[in-house]
Amino acid sequence: MSLGNTNCPIIFSDKPLKPVEEIEKSIQKKYRLQLWSPFIKALKDFKLVEENDKIAVAISGGKDSLLLAKLFQELKRASKINFEVIFIAMNPGFNQRNLDSLKFNLNHLNIPCEIYDNNIFDVADKIAKDYPCFLCAKMRRGSLYTKATELGCNKLALGHHLDDVIETTLMSMMYMSKFETMLPKLKSDNFNIELIRPLYYIEEKDIIKFTKNNGLNPMNCGCTVVAEKTSTKRREVKELIDNIYKNDPDIKKRLLASTLNVNIEKILGFKYKGQKFSYSDNYEIIKKDI
């Protein structure tokens, strides 16, 4: 799909839109500590980009994926690793205003992106009318996997950030009675491809600051079914974290760190490859070790 001429984007920032050269420079200069450094750290810690990778970066039109695309462009210029990156954007049924916003931002940011159509919004609304979000997310992921595989990619990069990770972790504990987190890298069950999350260490507030200060106007929500409605449970968790954050700015980093410091000896049970392991079953062994 050709990007062509577009209308003005949706208003997200009230500041003048900066030239792409200034926006790119700000990633390495003004926002190096908040954006570039944690991006590189995640790549190294989790081996997200390796020699001869062909990576599809999925662009939804929102602030997170637009930043992710620019970070990859900067990485391509700066890295000694031999890898290929391509940009894909699925149109699941955006209204014209949102589609114009997507095209406008891709043009301005010099992101060569293939936009392909898929009527997922309509399908999800018909099949799961009461709560289409879960089905929609699953179908969108499958569509992106399919497209990336068709293009010969071995990895698909998504724009989930640190706030997404810790919100998902707390939601699993509070509403699903289990402790699990959003992983930085995982192999797809149905496709020969890995999903990677390079924004894993980046806080949402810093993405918002970067976006607003550069005058960018990404989509807030492109959904035509339940536009701009966040899951009630996710909103509750987000508000809970935000309230604690006001008095404890390190809470997000500590919550993430807790997922790296799970003490198997002091939990009641865990599951591995579908098999459950109980603290009670292993108590005598643990007691002897102590």
Phi and psi in degrees as a GROMACS rama.xvg file:
@    title "Ramachandran Plot"
@    xaxis  label "Phi"
@    yaxis  label "Psi"
@TYPE xy
-77.3365  141.251  SER-2
-74.942  -44.1769  LEU-3
59.3286  -163.312  GLY-4
-84.0232  141.738  ASN-5
-134.181  167.793  THR-6
-82.4703  -179.678  ASN-7
-67.0698  149.808  CYS-8
-77.3609  170.892  PRO-9
-67.5  142.936  ILE-10
-76.2868  119.414  ILE-11
-120.813  -39.9067  PHE-12
-119.275  145.249  SER-13
-98.3463  9.91854  ASP-14
-95.3464  155.526  LYS-15
-61.3793  141.833  PRO-16
-70.7544  122.831  LEU-17
-83.9415  154.004  LYS-18
-60.4108  150.446  PRO-19
-59.6817  -32.5304  VAL-20
-62.7229  -39.3854  GLU-21
-69.9177  -38.3786  GLU-22
-63.2084  -45.0191  ILE-23
-64.0947  -41.6442  GLU-24
-63.5416  -36.7557  LYS-25
-64.5972  -28.0194  SER-26
-62.3108  -42.9214  ILE-27
-86.0049  -20.7018  GLN-28
-108.161  -82.1878  LYS-29
-60.6628  -38.2056  LYS-30
-110.739  24.6453  TYR-31
-59.7343  -47.0421  ARG-32
-67.3002  -39.0313  LEU-33
-83.8249  -31.303  GLN-34
-117.358  -58.6909  LEU-35
-65.3215  -48.7631  TRP-36
-62.5027  -47.785  SER-37
-67.0656  -28.7258  PRO-38
-62.759  -49.4917  PHE-39
-65.3058  -38.2822  ILE-40
-62.0673  -42.7478  LYS-41
-63.5515  -41.2946  ALA-42
-59.4423  -42.4933  LEU-43
-75.1324  -45.3776  LYS-44
-61.1911  -38.2987  ASP-45
-111.952  6.70917  PHE-46
52.4698  54.5137  LYS-47
-81.2037  -28.9063  LEU-48
-123.597  122.057  VAL-49
-130.121  168.254  GLU-50
-54.8998  132.866  GLU-51
70.6898  13.8852  ASN-52
-67.1266  148.432  ASP-53
-121.9  109.668  LYS-54
-110.146  127.886  ILE-55
-95.316  121.447  ALA-56
-97.3713  117.545  VAL-57
-84.9327  124.999  ALA-58
-112.008  117.692  ILE-59
-88.6467  -20.7321  SER-60
107.235  -10.4901  GLY-61
-85.3859  174.89  GLY-62
-62.3305  -37.8136  LYS-63
-68.1858  -46.876  ASP-64
-72.7158  -30.3514  SER-65
-66.5109  -42.0333  LEU-66
-63.1379  -43.853  LEU-67
-56.2487  -42.3971  LEU-68
-62.4002  -43.9904  ALA-69
-67.1484  -36.6083  LYS-70
-63.0324  -40.0021  LEU-71
-68.3611  -36.2664  PHE-72
-64.2808  -41.3341  GLN-73
-65.0397  -40.3582  GLU-74
-62.3325  -41.7155  LEU-75
-61.6152  -37.5383  LYS-76
-72.6673  -33.4564  ARG-77
-97.6389  -22.9786  ALA-78
-82.8492  148.745  SER-79
-92.709  -7.24248  LYS-80
-73.4733  137.111  ILE-81
-87.0712  102.594  ASN-82
-144.357  161.949  PHE-83
-117.343  141.993  GLU-84
-131.093  135.1  VAL-85
-128.423  158.035  ILE-86
-119.206  130.42  PHE-87
-128.763  145.458  ILE-88
-136.93  125.374  ALA-89
-93.2262  133.94  MET-90
-98.5897  98.1315  ASN-91
-83.816  5.72114  PRO-92
126.606  32.8055  GLY-93
-59.3154  147.826  PHE-94
-72.799  169.014  ASN-95
-62.5163  -36.0388  GLN-96
-63.4683  -44.2045  ARG-97
-68.1456  -37.5956  ASN-98
-65.5621  -40.0388  LEU-99
-62.3766  -39.8709  ASP-100
-61.8815  -45.5654  SER-101
-58.8605  -48.1296  LEU-102
-65.701  -41.5484  LYS-103
-57.937  -48.5314  PHE-104
-67.5731  -38.483  ASN-105
-63.0089  -42.1256  LEU-106
-62.8041  -49.9753  ASN-107
-65.4822  -36.9817  HIS-108
-87.044  3.15648  LEU-109
55.7527  46.9284  ASN-110
-104.881  108.013  ILE-111
-74.7606  101.039  PRO-112
-125.577  136.824  CYS-113
-89.348  120.691  GLU-114
-99.12  125.747  ILE-115
-125.432  150.554  TYR-116
-93.2714  144.779  ASP-117
-158.347  127.115  ASN-118
-88.4382  46.7388  ASN-119
-63.1185  -38.1839  ILE-120
-56.4875  -47.3729  PHE-121
-64.3403  -43.2783  ASP-122
-64.0012  -47.5722  VAL-123
-63.1522  -38.3199  ALA-124
-66.0231  -36.7075  ASP-125
-75.7884  -40.9876  LYS-126
-79.425  -39.8566  ILE-127
-129.177  68.0613  ALA-128
-63.4563  -37.7576  LYS-129
-69.555  -38.8832  ASP-130
-147.29  83.0268  TYR-131
-80.6635  -9.89893  PRO-132
-60.962  -45.5873  CYS-133
-62.7464  -47.8695  PHE-134
-63.5494  -41.5275  LEU-135
-59.6485  -47.0537  CYS-136
-61.4913  -41.7505  ALA-137
-65.1098  -43.0552  LYS-138
-68.0057  -38.4784  MET-139
-64.4155  -42.6461  ARG-140
-61.0744  -45.2733  ARG-141
-62.322  -38.581  GLY-142
-65.1041  -41.9684  SER-143
-66.6834  -40.0406  LEU-144
-59.2814  -45.727  TYR-145
-61.7227  -47.5226  THR-146
-63.4965  -45.0357  LYS-147
-63.0294  -39.036  ALA-148
-65.8282  -42.6345  THR-149
-59.7539  -32.0867  GLU-150
-86.0554  4.11658  LEU-151
80.5613  21.8099  GLY-152
-86.5503  147.771  CYS-153
-104.497  -6.16085  ASN-154
-141.838  147.473  LYS-155
-123.418  120.369  LEU-156
-98.3975  128.912  ALA-157
-116.855  160.107  LEU-158
-96.1833  33.8651  GLY-159
-73.0286  134.347  HIS-160
-111.45  -175.865  HIS-161
-58.4002  -40.4905  LEU-162
-63.1716  -39.321  ASP-163
-60.0145  -40.6708  ASP-164
-64.2781  -50.8986  VAL-165
-74.0173  -30.7959  ILE-166
-64.6511  -42.4603  GLU-167
-64.4933  -39.4299  THR-168
-62.037  -48.3569  THR-169
-67.421  -36.4561  LEU-170
-62.4702  -38.0448  MET-171
-64.2082  -36.0982  SER-172
-76.3191  -43.9018  MET-173
-79.2602  -31.7021  MET-174
-120.347  -13.3047  TYR-175
-121.141  0.795928  MET-176
56.8126  39.8227  SER-177
-152.327  157.411  LYS-178
-108.068  108.971  PHE-179
-153.419  157.606  GLU-180
-127.434  172.122  THR-181
-82.4992  117.927  MET-182
-80.6249  149.467  LEU-183
-73.2566  -19.5297  PRO-184
-155.692  134.795  LYS-185
-153.694  148.576  LEU-186
-83.6803  134.28  LYS-187
-67.6933  142.262  SER-188
-74.3553  -30.5871  ASP-189
-113.357  -5.82409  ASN-190
-132.74  151.739  PHE-191
-84.3848  68.2649  ASN-192
-156.738  152.022  ILE-193
-106.978  140.889  GLU-194
-94.7447  133.575  LEU-195
-126.603  150.687  ILE-196
-127.275  83.2059  ARG-197
-69.449  -14.4834  PRO-198
-89.5168  16.659  LEU-199
-53.11  -35.1186  TYR-200
-100.107  1.73456  TYR-201
-94.7828  129.61  ILE-202
-80.5812  144.634  GLU-203
-61.1038  -36.2144  GLU-204
-60.248  -32.8781  LYS-205
-76.2894  -30.843  ASP-206
-67.7462  -41.866  ILE-207
-62.8151  -43.5855  ILE-208
-62.0714  -46.0834  LYS-209
-59.2222  -44.0599  PHE-210
-65.5897  -50.074  THR-211
-67.1827  -45.2541  LYS-212
-66.7998  -24.581  ASN-213
-92.231  1.84091  ASN-214
74.6902  19.8565  GLY-215
-79.8337  149.266  LEU-216
-131.141  75.7979  ASN-217
-76.7986  174.121  PRO-218
-68.9786  145.589  MET-219
-84.2971  -45.3565  ASN-220
-157.702  127.502  CYS-221
-95.7876  2.68285  GLY-222
-71.2548  133.245  CYS-223
-97.5166  -2.58343  THR-224
-96.0989  -53.2847  VAL-225
-128.551  56.1438  VAL-226
-51.111  127.048  ALA-227
61.8103  20.1875  GLU-228
-100.733  120.898  LYS-229
-91.7761  147.732  THR-230
-48.1905  133.089  SER-231
-56.6154  -43.2591  THR-232
-65.8358  -43.1109  LYS-233
-64.789  -39.4774  ARG-234
-63.1345  -40.7676  ARG-235
-61.7428  -43.8592  GLU-236
-67.0173  -41.7167  VAL-237
-60.2561  -43.8799  LYS-238
-65.6488  -38.1124  GLU-239
-61.2094  -47.9706  LEU-240
-64.6561  -42.4108  ILE-241
-61.5673  -38.6174  ASP-242
-66.0925  -39.8389  ASN-243
-70.1166  -37.1164  ILE-244
-60.469  -31.6921  TYR-245
-57.707  -34.8635  LYS-246
-104.52  -9.80573  ASN-247
-144.459  84.0895  ASP-248
-62.8863  -14.5807  PRO-249
-94.4083  2.38123  ASP-250
-60.2212  -38.267  ILE-251
-66.2486  -43.0102  LYS-252
-66.3356  -36.1221  LYS-253
-71.3664  -36.5037  ARG-254
-62.7221  -42.1018  LEU-255
-65.2047  -42.2544  LEU-256
-61.1233  -30.9563  ALA-257
-63.5802  -28.7116  SER-258
-74.355  -13.7126  THR-259
-98.5492  -1.8483  LEU-260
-129.082  43.3101  ASN-261
-75.7681  121.66  VAL-262
-94.623  103.303  ASN-263
-59.4063  -29.9052  ILE-264
-70.9984  -15.7298  GLU-265
-124.842  34.8052  LYS-266
-125.371  156.616  ILE-267
-80.313  -16.5086  LEU-268
176.289  163.108  GLY-269
-151.497  165.98  PHE-270
-124.493  136.152  LYS-271
-139.183  120.513  TYR-272
52.7472  41.6284  LYS-273
85.2601  -10.2941  GLY-274
-98.3846  133.318  GLN-275
-91.5342  137.33  LYS-276
-120.185  125.272  PHE-277
-104.929  142.368  SER-278
-60.0389  -40.3669  TYR-279
-61.2647  -40.2658  SER-280
-63.7626  -32.8106  ASP-281
-104.489  9.66677  ASN-282
-60.304  -43.6899  TYR-283
-63.5666  -40.0194  GLU-284
-64.2348  -45.0636  ILE-285
-64.4974  -39.9679  ILE-286
-62.4367  -39.8431  LYS-287
-65.6045  -40.5341  LYS-288
-64.1818  -37.5616  ASP-289
